[in-house]
Amino acid sequence: MRDKNKLKPGLLAEPILVGRECELEQLHSLLNLAIEGKGNTVFVSGEAGVGKTRLVNEFLNSAKKQAVTFLTGWCFSNAAVPYFPFFEAFRRYFSKEAETKELDIKNLFVGPTQGAKLGNPQIITPQIWKDQTFTAVASTLVSISKKHPVILFIDDLHWADSASCALLHYLANIINSEKILIIATFRTEQLADDNNGRPHPLLETLRLMRRQDLIKEINILNLEENGVSQLARSMLGSSLQQEFTRKLTEESQGNPLFIVESIRMLNESKCIIQEHDKWRLTSTTIGIPPKIKDVILQRLGSLLNTQRNVLEAASVIGEEFDSTLLSTVLERDSIEIIKTLDAIASDTPLV
């Protein structure tokens, strides 16, 4: 006989956005300023799975109630296409317009060797091409904003090429008196130098933009225990037992993606049961959902070799370890070890 108290697979509700009221209010305030002709650029940052894109999408959905034009682009991992997120954003916008405007988007990103193909016999230099591209994109964006205020959203900026980062910096310089709001998301843990010691292209752009006071920043943090409980309850339909909440908070560290995927995994494996209107675990551990394992592996892949070596040695020692012992094992200075661990823990690239 089937236990009626067990949640049937497939009956989970979609998770709600939890604990982001202040961040949503900030975005709406910046949109109101843009509508008044006081444009801004805002970067939404945080670790993988913390809910950056979810926050922005929630904001964009609510902004649809106003007469606003939306341009959306995104970046792909290891995509070596200059200006790809901007090309996508404008392509989608122009695709909704008359077909005769399709040439506009092509002309925005014409390379130096393509000039002759479009009727321009002069072979322009890369610098001239860059200048013309920046001017064309900026003037097109401003032109669109003359009809309605514009929100330009670029997702996963940590995968952007250096040309896109430079263009974003340029646009941030010229929109302060325009009806334009630029929003970009990026993962903080992805801004480390590559294995050859080359700095991430977004890192220098961030430094310059901060120095020039060109950006507003919203850093998304993990949820506290109360937020974890709310998120889980939104999916399960009723509260969790305190021990279940505590364990879920501890193992997920408040990461929303980890929480959502854990609830789905526990539901599918029938490891949760409802008693007296509260859900409890039927096992002693939660485990790591497959999607989170992929995120962890990607995070490890982005670390420098020196950082990975420290983590590998620490994992052999155990869950708790002393930095002095670690420095002895690796034959490295203890201060250097502490700095490396701090950089890994805080998602701060070593520079």
C-alpha distance (Angstrom), angle and dihedral (degrees) to the residues before:
residue distance angle dihedral
M1 . . .
R2 3.81 . .
D3 3.78 117.8 .
K4 3.80 104.4 -119.3
N5 3.80 91.5 -159.3
K6 3.78 93.8 66.8
L7 3.77 117.5 94.0
K8 3.78 110.8 -116.1
P9 3.83 115.8 -126.8
G10 3.79 112.2 -101.7
L11 3.79 96.1 30.7
L12 3.79 96.5 97.2
A13 3.79 115.8 121.3
E14 3.79 121.5 -129.0
P15 3.82 110.2 -90.7
I16 3.79 117.0 -107.0
L17 3.79 126.9 -135.5
V18 3.81 107.0 -93.8
G19 3.78 132.3 -167.5
R20 3.81 98.0 0.5
E21 3.80 100.8 107.8
C22 3.82 94.8 116.7
E23 3.79 92.7 48.1
L24 3.81 92.0 49.8
E25 3.79 89.8 49.7
Q26 3.81 90.2 52.3
L27 3.80 91.8 52.4
H28 3.80 92.7 48.2
S29 3.82 90.3 49.6
L30 3.81 90.5 52.5
L31 3.80 90.3 48.6
N32 3.81 90.7 52.2
L33 3.81 88.9 52.5
A34 3.81 90.7 49.7
I35 3.81 90.7 51.2
E36 3.82 86.7 55.2
G37 3.81 90.5 53.4
K38 3.80 97.1 -97.6
G39 3.77 103.5 120.0
N40 3.78 124.5 -161.9
T41 3.78 141.8 -175.7
V42 3.80 117.2 -138.8
F43 3.79 127.6 -172.4
V44 3.81 117.8 -154.9
S45 3.80 110.0 -159.5
G46 3.78 139.8 174.8
E47 3.78 142.9 118.1
A48 3.79 123.6 -58.6
G49 3.79 112.6 -73.1
V50 3.78 96.3 16.5
G51 3.83 92.5 117.0
K52 3.81 106.8 -102.2
T53 3.79 96.3 142.5
R54 3.80 91.7 39.7
L55 3.81 89.9 54.8
V56 3.81 93.4 49.7
N57 3.81 93.1 45.3
E58 3.80 90.0 51.0
F59 3.80 88.4 52.1
L60 3.81 93.0 46.5
N61 3.80 91.4 50.9
S62 3.79 91.4 53.7
A63 3.82 91.1 44.2
K64 3.82 89.6 59.9
K65 3.79 87.3 80.4
Q66 3.81 87.3 72.0
A67 3.79 129.1 65.8
V68 3.79 95.3 -98.0
T69 3.81 131.9 141.7
F70 3.80 115.6 -134.5
L71 3.80 125.2 -150.1
T72 3.80 115.4 -177.7
G73 3.78 129.0 -172.5
W74 3.77 135.0 160.5
C75 3.79 141.5 -165.6
F76 3.79 129.3 -122.1
S77 3.79 127.8 -144.8
N78 3.81 112.1 -100.1
A79 3.81 92.3 -1.9
A80 3.81 107.1 150.7
V81 3.80 96.5 -164.2
P82 3.83 114.1 123.3
Y83 3.82 114.5 -127.3
F84 3.81 91.4 1.5
P85 3.86 96.9 150.3
F86 3.81 91.5 50.0
F87 3.79 92.4 45.1
E88 3.81 89.5 53.7
A89 3.80 93.2 46.2
F90 3.81 93.9 51.9
R91 3.81 93.8 38.5
R92 3.79 91.7 57.4
Y93 3.80 90.9 46.2
F94 3.81 94.9 49.5
S95 3.80 92.2 43.4
K96 3.79 87.1 67.1
E97 3.80 90.5 52.6
A98 3.79 128.4 70.1
E99 3.80 115.4 -56.9
T100 3.79 89.8 -118.2
K101 3.81 88.3 71.6
E102 3.80 93.5 60.6
L103 3.82 89.8 93.2
D104 3.80 89.7 61.6
I105 3.79 93.7 67.8
K106 3.82 91.3 46.5
N107 3.77 91.8 52.7
L108 3.80 92.0 52.0
F109 3.78 93.3 66.8
V110 3.80 105.3 32.8
G111 3.82 112.9 150.0
P112 3.82 125.2 -134.7
T113 3.82 92.5 -103.8
Q114 3.79 93.1 48.3
G115 3.79 98.0 61.4
A116 3.79 94.7 91.6
K117 3.80 91.3 50.4
L118 3.80 89.6 60.1
G119 3.78 93.7 49.2
N120 3.82 98.6 -87.0
P121 3.82 108.8 120.1
Q122 3.82 92.8 -169.8
I123 3.82 116.4 96.2
I124 3.80 104.3 -141.1
T125 3.78 125.2 -153.6
P126 3.82 122.4 -110.6
Q127 3.81 90.5 -107.7
I128 3.81 92.6 52.9
W129 3.80 89.1 46.5
K130 3.79 90.0 51.7
D131 3.81 92.8 48.6
Q132 3.80 92.0 47.8
T133 3.80 91.9 47.5
F134 3.81 92.9 50.1
T135 3.81 91.6 48.3
A136 3.80 93.3 46.2
V137 3.81 94.3 48.6
A138 3.80 92.8 46.2
S139 3.81 94.6 47.6
T140 3.81 91.3 46.5
L141 3.81 91.7 50.1
V142 3.81 92.0 48.2
S143 3.81 90.5 46.6
I144 3.80 91.3 54.1
S145 3.81 90.7 48.6
K146 3.81 90.8 56.9
K147 3.82 88.3 72.1
H148 3.81 97.3 42.8
P149 3.82 135.0 -12.0
V150 3.81 110.7 -85.0
I151 3.79 132.3 -135.5
L152 3.80 111.7 -164.2
F153 3.81 110.0 -167.1
I154 3.81 122.1 -170.6
D155 3.79 116.5 -175.5
D156 3.83 127.1 -155.8
L157 3.78 95.9 13.5
H158 3.83 89.7 172.8
W159 3.82 85.9 79.3
A160 3.80 94.7 50.5
D161 3.79 121.7 121.7
S162 3.80 120.6 -118.6
A163 3.82 92.0 -104.3
S164 3.82 91.4 56.9
C165 3.81 91.0 48.0
A166 3.80 90.4 51.5
L167 3.81 91.7 48.3
L168 3.80 91.0 50.2
H169 3.80 89.4 52.0
Y170 3.81 90.0 50.7
L171 3.81 93.3 49.8
A172 3.81 91.7 49.2
N173 3.80 87.4 58.1
I174 3.80 95.1 55.8
I175 3.81 105.9 37.5
N176 3.81 100.1 68.5
S177 3.81 91.0 100.1
E178 3.81 96.0 35.4
K179 3.80 134.0 87.9
I180 3.79 91.6 -109.0
L181 3.79 132.7 119.2
I182 3.81 117.0 -169.7
I183 3.80 117.4 -162.6
A184 3.80 123.7 -175.4
T185 3.79 131.2 175.4
F186 3.78 127.9 -154.7
R187 3.79 140.1 168.9
T188 3.77 113.1 -113.4
E189 3.80 93.4 -149.5
Q190 3.82 91.8 58.4
L191 3.81 96.5 64.8
A192 3.80 97.7 84.4
D193 3.79 123.6 119.0
D194 3.78 114.5 -90.9
N195 3.81 123.0 -109.6
N196 3.80 90.1 -87.3
G197 3.79 91.5 56.3
R198 3.80 95.0 -107.8
P199 3.81 113.7 145.5
H200 3.79 120.1 -115.6
P201 3.85 109.8 -97.2
L202 3.81 91.8 -128.1
L203 3.80 93.8 53.1
E204 3.80 97.0 69.7
T205 3.81 90.6 41.6
L206 3.80 89.3 54.9
R207 3.79 92.0 50.2
L208 3.79 92.8 50.3
M209 3.80 94.0 45.7
R210 3.81 92.2 48.2
R211 3.79 90.7 48.9
Q212 3.80 90.4 51.6
D213 3.82 92.3 43.7
L214 3.79 90.4 -123.3
I215 3.80 99.2 138.3
K216 3.76 142.2 55.8
E217 3.79 114.3 -147.2
I218 3.79 131.6 -148.1
N219 3.78 114.3 -173.9
I220 3.80 112.6 -163.3
L221 3.81 114.4 -143.7
N222 3.78 130.5 -162.6
L223 3.79 119.4 -93.1
E224 3.78 125.6 -93.5
E225 3.81 119.5 -127.2
N226 3.80 92.5 -88.1
G227 3.81 90.8 54.0
V228 3.81 90.7 47.7
S229 3.80 89.2 53.6
Q230 3.83 92.4 49.1
L231 3.79 92.9 49.1
A232 3.79 93.6 49.0
R233 3.81 91.8 45.2
S234 3.81 90.9 52.8
M235 3.81 89.0 59.1
L236 3.80 99.6 39.2
G237 3.79 98.9 38.4
S238 3.80 96.3 -127.5
S239 3.79 141.1 47.5
L240 3.79 129.3 -72.5
Q241 3.77 125.8 -123.7
Q242 3.79 111.3 -102.1
E243 3.80 93.9 -111.1
F244 3.80 91.2 51.8
T245 3.82 90.8 50.2
R246 3.80 91.8 47.8
K247 3.80 93.6 49.7
L248 3.82 92.9 44.9
T249 3.81 90.5 50.3
E250 3.78 92.3 47.1
E251 3.79 97.0 48.3
S252 3.82 96.5 40.2
Q253 3.82 94.0 39.2
G254 3.78 85.1 -141.5
N255 3.81 95.4 -62.5
P256 3.85 106.2 152.4
L257 3.82 95.0 -147.8
F258 3.80 90.8 51.1
I259 3.82 90.0 49.3
V260 3.81 94.6 48.7
E261 3.81 94.3 45.5
S262 3.82 91.3 45.4
I263 3.81 91.8 53.6
R264 3.81 90.3 49.1
M265 3.80 92.3 47.5
L266 3.81 93.2 47.4
N267 3.79 90.5 48.0
E268 3.80 94.0 50.4
S269 3.80 92.4 46.8
K270 3.84 91.2 46.0
C271 3.79 91.7 -123.8
I272 3.82 95.1 138.9
I273 3.78 129.5 67.3
Q274 3.79 133.8 -176.3
E275 3.79 118.5 -123.4
H276 3.80 124.2 173.5
D277 3.83 90.4 -10.7
K278 3.81 92.6 -54.5
W279 3.78 129.3 102.1
R280 3.79 121.6 -127.5
L281 3.80 136.6 178.0
T282 3.78 119.6 -103.2
S283 3.82 91.0 -160.5
T284 3.80 133.1 56.2
T285 3.80 95.4 -122.5
I286 3.79 137.4 38.8
G287 3.79 101.5 -151.3
I288 3.78 130.3 -156.2
P289 3.83 117.7 -66.4
P290 3.84 115.6 -128.7
K291 3.80 93.3 -115.1
I292 3.82 90.4 54.6
K293 3.80 90.9 50.4
D294 3.80 87.7 56.9
V295 3.81 90.4 51.3
I296 3.81 91.0 49.6
L297 3.80 92.5 49.5
Q298 3.79 90.4 48.9
R299 3.80 89.7 49.8
L300 3.81 91.4 50.9
G301 3.78 89.6 48.5
S302 3.80 91.0 57.2
L303 3.81 94.3 54.9
L304 3.78 123.8 100.7
N305 3.80 117.1 -105.8
T306 3.81 90.4 -109.7
Q307 3.81 90.9 53.5
R308 3.81 92.9 48.1
N309 3.80 90.5 50.0
V310 3.79 90.5 54.7
L311 3.82 92.3 48.9
E312 3.80 92.9 47.5
A313 3.81 91.5 52.3
A314 3.81 91.6 45.5
S315 3.82 91.6 50.7
V316 3.81 90.2 56.0
I317 3.81 91.7 51.8
G318 3.79 92.4 51.8
E319 3.78 144.8 -111.0
E320 3.80 91.4 -49.7
F321 3.78 122.4 38.0
D322 3.78 142.0 163.3
S323 3.80 118.7 -116.3
T324 3.81 90.3 -138.6
L325 3.80 91.1 57.9
L326 3.78 90.2 46.2
S327 3.81 92.1 51.4
T328 3.82 89.9 49.8
V329 3.79 92.5 50.9
L330 3.81 92.3 48.1
E331 3.82 94.1 37.3
R332 3.78 90.7 -128.9
D333 3.79 133.9 128.0
S334 3.82 112.2 -83.9
I335 3.82 92.2 -133.3
E336 3.80 89.7 54.8
I337 3.81 89.8 49.7
I338 3.81 91.8 51.1
K339 3.81 91.4 49.5
T340 3.80 90.7 50.3
L341 3.81 92.9 49.4
D342 3.79 90.7 46.6
A343 3.82 90.9 51.3
I344 3.81 91.1 50.7
A345 3.81 94.0 45.9
S346 3.80 94.9 46.5
D347 3.84 95.5 42.1
T348 3.81 87.3 -122.6
P349 3.81 116.4 145.6
L350 3.80 117.1 -127.6
V351 3.81 108.0 -112.8
